[in-house]
């Protein structure tokens, strides 16, 4: 089941306006102005903080939400993505022959998937309900954030095409005892920036949580009982890429460019992936109860908390105006014209594609501004009443 949290409430503005006129007169004035605002700008739903979830009860990965498949990162073929049983199994038979093109990828297989939208600061939560038990021959699985979504084939010039961050279980690591690893996915392939010894029991379920806030990577693994309840935290690790930079490397994967410091990723998609090897075993893991949610520091005016300030945030402000403090950019406890001005000052230069349809025409926006001024004047008049 997919959820993008949203809500639309049209409450009487008079409930939040001190008024010495009669309730009927003051309320009628503000209701008329609110109606004018809706007529000029359009009545659109107000988005709350963005949360995407999927428990796969619809037995597909094609809608609610749509999972976008990744299969080319290692040049392997024959992958399958199967949600028909109410859980989501990803499998790769490790058929790559790309070692001849990009040395180091010999025998590897890759299968992954991600969901939209892009997030900056994000928490990704996934239940791992089936996987290859830890052993020297085990495959890997990972929860990922800020992915660039590239499904290009690897090449000598670009190296590993999929970029982002991940929290990965490597069952074959530590002589088959296993490790949890914080990774940077770059042209330099997967770069370990924090390892933690951990042996997962193939007969148990686990919840993997991966947070990226600013340039801090934080991963946790929670053991679950048969009912899905958390019984223990078995891993908890953090890497601050600002305080502890990953160093100078060939991050872009191009042997013709000089090594350089890593440039942190600002935002991207959330998802999962698995890696196998012909000398080990197929990539094969099953997930349930996926959740990706925006969080962290919010830029003033970013009312829908998606990492930018655009027309969608204007829609949010319109829905919150005079009703609550959900679009309170100046932290004064309400949503008013001052918050609109902050949105206007911080508005992104190029609106996102998703926001394009929500941005009013200039004349409409001007009328909305007039309506805002009328509301504020009405409030002042009511207070003087």
C-alpha positions, 0 to 999 in steps of 0.5 A: 500500500502506497501513501503520500501523506496529504491533507486538505482542510478548509476551516473558517478563518474567523476562528483564528481572528480576534474580532470586535465586530459581530462574528457574522460581519467579521466572519463574512468579510474574511470568508469572502476574501478567502473565497476570492483567494481560492477563485484566483489561485485555484483550490488545490490540496495542501501537501503535508510532510512527504512519506512514501510507503509500500507493504506490497499488499497490492501484489505489484510494483508498478503502481502505488507507488511505481518502483523504477527498476535498476539492472545495468549497474554491473552489466548483468542480465536476467533480473526479476522483481516480484511482488506477487506474494505480498512481499517484494523479492529482487533476484539477479543470476549474476550473468555479467560479462562486463569485466572485459569492459571495466576490470573489477566487475568480473562475475558480478550481478546487480539488481535494484529498484527505487521510488520517487520523489527525490529527498534531501534529508531522508529516513529510509526504513525496510524490513528484510524478510528473506536473504541469503544466510551469511557465509563466505559465499553470501550475496549482499543487499542494501538500503539506499538514499540520494540515488541519482537513478542512473540505469546506464551501463558501466564504462571506462569513462564513467565507471559505476554509473549509479551514485548515492549512499547506501547501508549494506549487509555483506554476508561474505565479509569478515570470513563469512561472519558478515558486516554492515557497511556504510557506502558511497556509490560513485564512479569508483564503485562502492566505497566503504566508509564505515563497517560494523561486524554483524552476523544476521540470522537467516531464520529471522527478520530485520528492520534496516533504517538508513538516515542521511541528514546533511552529510551525516550517514546513520544506519541501524539494524533492528531484530524483529520477532515473528509479529514484526515487533522490535526486540533488539538493536543489533547495529548502530553506526554513523559517518559524518562526511564533513567531520571525517571526509572520505578522502581523495580518490577517483570518485568520478570513475574516469581514469583520465581525470585527476583524483579529487576530494569527494563532493557530497550528494545533495538529494536523490531517490530512495530504494534498495539493491542487491549484489551477487557474484558467480563465485559466491551466489545470486543476489537474492533478497525480499523486503516488506514495509518500505517507508521513505520520508523527508526530514531534517533541516528545512529551508525557510519557505520549503513548506512541503519539506521536499528540499526546494522552495517552489510553487508547490510550497505556495499551494501549501501556504495557501492551504495553511493561511490563517488556519495553522502554523504548518507554513510558518517560515518566520517561527511566529506561531502562525501562517500569514503574509510574512511567511509568503514574503519569505517563500517569495525571497527563497523561491528556487530560480527554476521550479521543479517539473512537479511544481510547474502546474501549481505555479499561478500565472503572474496576474493570478499571483498578483490577485493572490497578493491583493487578496492577502493584503485585503485579509491582513487589512481585514484583520487589522480592521477587526482588531480596531473594531 
